[in-house]
Structure formats: C-alpha cells, structure tokens
Amino acid sequence: MILLTKLDGMEFALNCDLIETVYENPDTTIHLTTGRIYIVKESMAEVIEKSIAYHRQIFSDMLKSNY
C-alpha cells in the first residue's frame, strides 16, 4: 500500500497492485482495475516512485525470509 493525498487534503492508503493507469491532466488521476478513479495531489512521477519503492520493499523482505 502507498500513502497518497486526495485534493481535499485527506491522506489515504492505496493498493498499488490495482493501478491500471496514471495520468496528469493537470491533476494526477489514477484508474484502478476495479473501475475506481482517484484524483490525488502527488505527481504521476511520485505515484510511480512510491509504487516502485513499495515493490522493492516487498520483494526484498521476501528474499531475506528465504535465506
């Protein structure tokens, strides 16, 4: 899960495994595979960076537990 901020300032956690598309027009809009749409304050690059960091942590933890 990644932490993002809605336009009204409310912070929420999003399951980044459900992200289908992200675009800026000009607000960052996230479409999920479930059909839900979120508009957030973070830039598209920030959403991608947070998703990558989340997956790195998950896979790193998984590799550590196997050894």
Biopython code that builds the backbone (N, CA, C, O; Angstrom):
import numpy as np
from Bio.PDB.StructureBuilder import StructureBuilder

atoms = [
    (1, "MET", "N", (0.849, -1.174, 0.000)),
    (1, "MET", "CA", (0.000, 0.000, 0.000)),
    (1, "MET", "C", (0.900, 1.245, 0.000)),
    (1, "MET", "O", (1.958, 1.270, 0.630)),
    (2, "ILE", "N", (0.451, 2.261, -0.717)),
    (2, "ILE", "CA", (1.190, 3.520, -0.743)),
    (2, "ILE", "C", (0.292, 4.621, -0.200)),
    (2, "ILE", "O", (-0.926, 4.581, -0.374)),
    (3, "LEU", "N", (0.901, 5.608, 0.461)),
    (3, "LEU", "CA", (0.148, 6.725, 1.014)),
    (3, "LEU", "C", (0.073, 7.845, -0.010)),
    (3, "LEU", "O", (1.085, 8.277, -0.561)),
    (4, "LEU", "N", (-1.165, 8.312, -0.257)),
    (4, "LEU", "CA", (-1.410, 9.398, -1.199)),
    (4, "LEU", "C", (-2.338, 10.413, -0.552)),
    (4, "LEU", "O", (-2.901, 10.159, 0.513)),
    (5, "THR", "N", (-2.497, 11.566, -1.198)),
    (5, "THR", "CA", (-3.319, 12.641, -0.660)),
    (5, "THR", "C", (-4.381, 13.059, -1.664)),
    (5, "THR", "O", (-4.066, 13.417, -2.799)),
    (6, "LYS", "N", (-5.640, 13.013, -1.242)),
    (6, "LYS", "CA", (-6.724, 13.492, -2.096)),
    (6, "LYS", "C", (-6.634, 15.009, -2.209)),
    (6, "LYS", "O", (-5.911, 15.644, -1.442)),
    (7, "LEU", "N", (-7.353, 15.588, -3.149)),
    (7, "LEU", "CA", (-7.301, 17.032, -3.354)),
    (7, "LEU", "C", (-7.805, 17.813, -2.142)),
    (7, "LEU", "O", (-7.413, 18.963, -1.944)),
    (8, "ASP", "N", (-8.677, 17.198, -1.324)),
    (8, "ASP", "CA", (-9.182, 17.881, -0.129)),
    (8, "ASP", "C", (-8.222, 17.782, 1.058)),
    (8, "ASP", "O", (-8.527, 18.257, 2.152)),
    (9, "GLY", "N", (-7.048, 17.157, 0.831)),
    (9, "GLY", "CA", (-6.038, 17.049, 1.876)),
    (9, "GLY", "C", (-6.085, 15.767, 2.677)),
    (9, "GLY", "O", (-5.204, 15.525, 3.502)),
    (10, "MET", "N", (-7.091, 14.940, 2.454)),
    (10, "MET", "CA", (-7.208, 13.691, 3.200)),
    (10, "MET", "C", (-6.203, 12.667, 2.668)),
    (10, "MET", "O", (-6.141, 12.397, 1.469)),
    (11, "GLU", "N", (-5.414, 12.102, 3.597)),
    (11, "GLU", "CA", (-4.437, 11.093, 3.232)),
    (11, "GLU", "C", (-5.096, 9.722, 3.265)),
    (11, "GLU", "O", (-5.930, 9.452, 4.129)),
    (12, "PHE", "N", (-4.728, 8.858, 2.330)),
    (12, "PHE", "CA", (-5.282, 7.511, 2.289)),
    (12, "PHE", "C", (-4.242, 6.542, 1.749)),
    (12, "PHE", "O", (-3.273, 6.944, 1.104)),
    (13, "ALA", "N", (-4.456, 5.270, 2.019)),
    (13, "ALA", "CA", (-3.564, 4.215, 1.538)),
    (13, "ALA", "C", (-4.217, 3.550, 0.335)),
    (13, "ALA", "O", (-5.402, 3.217, 0.358)),
    (14, "LEU", "N", (-3.427, 3.364, -0.715)),
    (14, "LEU", "CA", (-3.925, 2.771, -1.952)),
    (14, "LEU", "C", (-3.151, 1.492, -2.250)),
    (14, "LEU", "O", (-1.924, 1.466, -2.156)),
    (15, "ASN", "N", (-3.860, 0.451, -2.602)),
    (15, "ASN", "CA", (-3.219, -0.801, -3.016)),
    (15, "ASN", "C", (-2.682, -0.578, -4.426)),
    (15, "ASN", "O", (-3.439, -0.613, -5.397)),
    (16, "CYS", "N", (-1.386, -0.351, -4.535)),
    (16, "CYS", "CA", (-0.797, -0.003, -5.831)),
    (16, "CYS", "C", (-0.787, -1.172, -6.806)),
    (16, "CYS", "O", (-0.520, -0.972, -7.991)),
    (17, "ASP", "N", (-1.071, -2.386, -6.344)),
    (17, "ASP", "CA", (-1.169, -3.520, -7.256)),
    (17, "ASP", "C", (-2.424, -3.431, -8.127)),
    (17, "ASP", "O", (-2.534, -4.144, -9.125)),
    (18, "LEU", "N", (-3.357, -2.572, -7.762)),
    (18, "LEU", "CA", (-4.601, -2.426, -8.524)),
    (18, "LEU", "C", (-4.549, -1.289, -9.540)),
    (18, "LEU", "O", (-5.524, -1.062, -10.257)),
    (19, "ILE", "N", (-3.423, -0.566, -9.613)),
    (19, "ILE", "CA", (-3.324, 0.562, -10.539)),
    (19, "ILE", "C", (-3.251, 0.041, -11.967)),
    (19, "ILE", "O", (-2.426, -0.811, -12.298)),
    (20, "GLU", "N", (-4.133, 0.576, -12.804)),
    (20, "GLU", "CA", (-4.127, 0.235, -14.225)),
    (20, "GLU", "C", (-3.454, 1.346, -15.024)),
    (20, "GLU", "O", (-2.574, 1.076, -15.840)),
    (21, "THR", "N", (-3.868, 2.607, -14.791)),
    (21, "THR", "CA", (-3.247, 3.741, -15.475)),
    (21, "THR", "C", (-3.150, 4.934, -14.544)),
    (21, "THR", "O", (-3.946, 5.095, -13.618)),
    (22, "VAL", "N", (-2.148, 5.772, -14.815)),
    (22, "VAL", "CA", (-1.962, 7.043, -14.098)),
    (22, "VAL", "C", (-1.662, 8.094, -15.151)),
    (22, "VAL", "O", (-0.837, 7.879, -16.038)),
    (23, "TYR", "N", (-2.343, 9.243, -15.047)),
    (23, "TYR", "CA", (-2.017, 10.336, -15.960)),
    (23, "TYR", "C", (-2.242, 11.677, -15.273)),
    (23, "TYR", "O", (-2.926, 11.761, -14.253)),
    (24, "GLU", "N", (-1.657, 12.721, -15.848)),
    (24, "GLU", "CA", (-1.806, 14.087, -15.333)),
    (24, "GLU", "C", (-2.542, 14.915, -16.378)),
    (24, "GLU", "O", (-2.164, 14.950, -17.549)),
    (25, "ASN", "N", (-3.615, 15.589, -15.922)),
    (25, "ASN", "CA", (-4.402, 16.368, -16.879)),
    (25, "ASN", "C", (-5.188, 17.490, -16.226)),
    (25, "ASN", "O", (-6.408, 17.419, -16.379)),
    (26, "PRO", "N", (-4.734, 18.470, -15.553)),
    (26, "PRO", "CA", (-3.411, 18.606, -14.956)),
    (26, "PRO", "C", (-3.284, 17.852, -13.641)),
    (26, "PRO", "O", (-2.169, 17.582, -13.195)),
    (27, "ASP", "N", (-4.428, 17.499, -12.996)),
    (27, "ASP", "CA", (-4.355, 16.741, -11.743)),
    (27, "ASP", "C", (-3.997, 15.288, -12.038)),
    (27, "ASP", "O", (-4.334, 14.756, -13.096)),
    (28, "THR", "N", (-3.318, 14.661, -11.099)),
    (28, "THR", "CA", (-2.944, 13.261, -11.257)),
    (28, "THR", "C", (-4.175, 12.394, -11.019)),
    (28, "THR", "O", (-4.787, 12.437, -9.951)),
    (29, "THR", "N", (-4.523, 11.611, -12.026)),
    (29, "THR", "CA", (-5.700, 10.750, -11.980)),
    (29, "THR", "C", (-5.249, 9.303, -12.064)),
    (29, "THR", "O", (-4.478, 8.930, -12.947)),
    (30, "ILE", "N", (-5.742, 8.490, -11.131)),
    (30, "ILE", "CA", (-5.368, 7.076, -11.057)),
    (30, "ILE", "C", (-6.611, 6.239, -11.332)),
    (30, "ILE", "O", (-7.626, 6.382, -10.651)),
    (31, "HIS", "N", (-6.527, 5.367, -12.328)),
    (31, "HIS", "CA", (-7.591, 4.419, -12.639)),
    (31, "HIS", "C", (-7.159, 3.055, -12.124)),
    (31, "HIS", "O", (-6.051, 2.596, -12.402)),
    (32, "LEU", "N", (-8.046, 2.412, -11.369)),
    (32, "LEU", "CA", (-7.755, 1.082, -10.842)),
    (32, "LEU", "C", (-8.424, 0.010, -11.693)),
    (32, "LEU", "O", (-9.359, 0.289, -12.444)),
    (33, "THR", "N", (-7.937, -1.203, -11.566)),
    (33, "THR", "CA", (-8.523, -2.328, -12.293)),
    (33, "THR", "C", (-9.951, -2.604, -11.835)),
    (33, "THR", "O", (-10.704, -3.280, -12.536)),
    (34, "THR", "N", (-10.329, -2.093, -10.678)),
    (34, "THR", "CA", (-11.679, -2.283, -10.139)),
    (34, "THR", "C", (-12.686, -1.305, -10.737)),
    (34, "THR", "O", (-13.890, -1.432, -10.518)),
    (35, "GLY", "N", (-12.178, -0.314, -11.502)),
    (35, "GLY", "CA", (-13.056, 0.708, -12.071)),
    (35, "GLY", "C", (-13.077, 2.000, -11.267)),
    (35, "GLY", "O", (-13.592, 3.014, -11.737)),
    (36, "ARG", "N", (-12.526, 1.973, -10.066)),
    (36, "ARG", "CA", (-12.476, 3.178, -9.230)),
    (36, "ARG", "C", (-11.468, 4.164, -9.802)),
    (36, "ARG", "O", (-10.492, 3.776, -10.444)),
    (37, "ILE", "N", (-11.719, 5.445, -9.557)),
    (37, "ILE", "CA", (-10.832, 6.512, -10.015)),
    (37, "ILE", "C", (-10.509, 7.405, -8.821)),
    (37, "ILE", "O", (-11.398, 7.781, -8.056)),
    (38, "TYR", "N", (-9.226, 7.739, -8.671)),
    (38, "TYR", "CA", (-8.783, 8.641, -7.617)),
    (38, "TYR", "C", (-8.026, 9.803, -8.246)),
    (38, "TYR", "O", (-7.232, 9.612, -9.167)),
    (39, "ILE", "N", (-8.277, 11.007, -7.743)),
    (39, "ILE", "CA", (-7.518, 12.186, -8.147)),
    (39, "ILE", "C", (-6.712, 12.618, -6.931)),
    (39, "ILE", "O", (-7.269, 12.844, -5.857)),
    (40, "VAL", "N", (-5.393, 12.732, -7.104)),
    (40, "VAL", "CA", (-4.500, 12.966, -5.967)),
    (40, "VAL", "C", (-3.599, 14.171, -6.203)),
    (40, "VAL", "O", (-3.414, 14.621, -7.333)),
    (41, "LYS", "N", (-3.039, 14.684, -5.100)),
    (41, "LYS", "CA", (-2.128, 15.830, -5.156)),
    (41, "LYS", "C", (-0.755, 15.457, -5.690)),
    (41, "LYS", "O", (-0.097, 16.282, -6.324)),
    (42, "GLU", "N", (-0.312, 14.234, -5.446)),
    (42, "GLU", "CA", (1.016, 13.800, -5.866)),
    (42, "GLU", "C", (1.107, 13.784, -7.394)),
    (42, "GLU", "O", (0.115, 13.562, -8.088)),
    (43, "SER", "N", (2.302, 14.022, -7.895)),
    (43, "SER", "CA", (2.517, 13.965, -9.342)),
    (43, "SER", "C", (2.519, 12.509, -9.810)),
    (43, "SER", "O", (2.624, 11.586, -9.002)),
    (44, "MET", "N", (2.402, 12.323, -11.106)),
    (44, "MET", "CA", (2.460, 10.982, -11.670)),
    (44, "MET", "C", (3.795, 10.331, -11.327)),
    (44, "MET", "O", (3.843, 9.149, -10.986)),
    (45, "ALA", "N", (4.880, 11.100, -11.418)),
    (45, "ALA", "CA", (6.213, 10.570, -11.096)),
    (45, "ALA", "C", (6.277, 10.109, -9.638)),
    (45, "ALA", "O", (6.877, 9.074, -9.348)),
    (46, "GLU", "N", (5.666, 10.864, -8.715)),
    (46, "GLU", "CA", (5.673, 10.472, -7.302)),
    (46, "GLU", "C", (4.899, 9.181, -7.080)),
    (46, "GLU", "O", (5.329, 8.326, -6.306)),
    (47, "VAL", "N", (3.762, 9.029, -7.753)),
    (47, "VAL", "CA", (2.971, 7.798, -7.619)),
    (47, "VAL", "C", (3.794, 6.608, -8.106)),
    (47, "VAL", "O", (3.802, 5.553, -7.472)),
    (48, "ILE", "N", (4.480, 6.777, -9.227)),
    (48, "ILE", "CA", (5.312, 5.703, -9.768)),
    (48, "ILE", "C", (6.464, 5.395, -8.814)),
    (48, "ILE", "O", (6.754, 4.226, -8.557)),
    (49, "GLU", "N", (7.122, 6.425, -8.288)),
    (49, "GLU", "CA", (8.233, 6.224, -7.345)),
    (49, "GLU", "C", (7.773, 5.486, -6.101)),
    (49, "GLU", "O", (8.458, 4.578, -5.631)),
    (50, "LYS", "N", (6.615, 5.868, -5.559)),
    (50, "LYS", "CA", (6.092, 5.209, -4.363)),
    (50, "LYS", "C", (5.745, 3.744, -4.650)),
    (50, "LYS", "O", (5.977, 2.875, -3.809)),
    (51, "SER", "N", (5.202, 3.476, -5.812)),
    (51, "SER", "CA", (4.861, 2.104, -6.192)),
    (51, "SER", "C", (6.116, 1.245, -6.330)),
    (51, "SER", "O", (6.148, 0.104, -5.868)),
    (52, "ILE", "N", (7.143, 1.795, -6.964)),
    (52, "ILE", "CA", (8.404, 1.075, -7.119)),
    (52, "ILE", "C", (9.031, 0.804, -5.756)),
    (52, "ILE", "O", (9.485, -0.310, -5.494)),
    (53, "ALA", "N", (9.060, 1.816, -4.885)),
    (53, "ALA", "CA", (9.639, 1.646, -3.547)),
    (53, "ALA", "C", (8.885, 0.577, -2.758)),
    (53, "ALA", "O", (9.501, -0.228, -2.060)),
    (54, "TYR", "N", (7.567, 0.565, -2.866)),
    (54, "TYR", "CA", (6.748, -0.440, -2.178)),
    (54, "TYR", "C", (7.122, -1.842, -2.661)),
    (54, "TYR", "O", (7.346, -2.739, -1.849)),
    (55, "HIS", "N", (7.190, -2.030, -3.975)),
    (55, "HIS", "CA", (7.500, -3.351, -4.510)),
    (55, "HIS", "C", (8.937, -3.769, -4.193)),
    (55, "HIS", "O", (9.194, -4.949, -3.956)),
    (56, "ARG", "N", (9.855, -2.838, -4.185)),
    (56, "ARG", "CA", (11.229, -3.170, -3.797)),
    (56, "ARG", "C", (11.264, -3.691, -2.365)),
    (56, "ARG", "O", (11.947, -4.671, -2.068)),
    (57, "GLN", "N", (10.525, -3.027, -1.480)),
    (57, "GLN", "CA", (10.498, -3.435, -0.080)),
    (57, "GLN", "C", (9.882, -4.824, 0.059)),
    (57, "GLN", "O", (10.416, -5.668, 0.779)),
    (58, "ILE", "N", (8.781, -5.065, -0.611)),
    (58, "ILE", "CA", (8.094, -6.354, -0.523)),
    (58, "ILE", "C", (9.004, -7.478, -1.019)),
    (58, "ILE", "O", (9.155, -8.499, -0.348)),
    (59, "PHE", "N", (9.609, -7.289, -2.192)),
    (59, "PHE", "CA", (10.457, -8.339, -2.754)),
    (59, "PHE", "C", (11.739, -8.510, -1.959)),
    (59, "PHE", "O", (12.245, -9.625, -1.839)),
    (60, "SER", "N", (12.271, -7.430, -1.416)),
    (60, "SER", "CA", (13.464, -7.516, -0.588)),
    (60, "SER", "C", (13.171, -8.326, 0.671)),
    (60, "SER", "O", (13.954, -9.198, 1.045)),
    (61, "ASP", "N", (12.049, -8.042, 1.324)),
    (61, "ASP", "CA", (11.644, -8.785, 2.515)),
    (61, "ASP", "C", (11.427, -10.257, 2.197)),
    (61, "ASP", "O", (11.766, -11.124, 3.002)),
    (62, "MET", "N", (10.863, -10.545, 1.026)),
    (62, "MET", "CA", (10.604, -11.923, 0.624)),
    (62, "MET", "C", (11.920, -12.670, 0.406)),
    (62, "MET", "O", (12.055, -13.828, 0.800)),
    (63, "LEU", "N", (12.882, -12.007, -0.219)),
    (63, "LEU", "CA", (14.169, -12.646, -0.461)),
    (63, "LEU", "C", (14.916, -12.899, 0.849)),
    (63, "LEU", "O", (15.557, -13.938, 1.003)),
    (64, "LYS", "N", (14.839, -11.962, 1.786)),
    (64, "LYS", "CA", (15.502, -12.114, 3.086)),
    (64, "LYS", "C", (14.926, -13.297, 3.860)),
    (64, "LYS", "O", (15.665, -14.024, 4.524)),
    (65, "SER", "N", (13.619, -13.492, 3.776)),
    (65, "SER", "CA", (12.990, -14.571, 4.549)),
    (65, "SER", "C", (13.304, -15.942, 3.958)),
    (65, "SER", "O", (13.140, -16.949, 4.646)),
    (66, "ASN", "N", (13.746, -16.008, 2.720)),
    (66, "ASN", "CA", (14.065, -17.288, 2.084)),
    (66, "ASN", "C", (15.483, -17.747, 2.404)),
    (66, "ASN", "O", (15.838, -18.882, 2.089)),
    (67, "TYR", "N", (16.298, -16.904, 3.016)),
    (67, "TYR", "CA", (17.687, -17.254, 3.290)),
    (67, "TYR", "C", (17.962, -17.333, 4.763)),
    (67, "TYR", "O", (19.089, -17.618, 5.166)),
]
sb = StructureBuilder()
sb.init_structure("model")
sb.init_model(0)
sb.init_chain("A")
sb.init_seg("    ")
for serial, (resi, resn, name, xyz) in enumerate(atoms, 1):
    if name == "N":
        sb.init_residue(resn, " ", resi, " ")
    sb.init_atom(name, np.array(xyz, "f"), 0.0, 1.0, " ", f" {name:<3s}", serial, name[0])
structure = sb.get_structure()
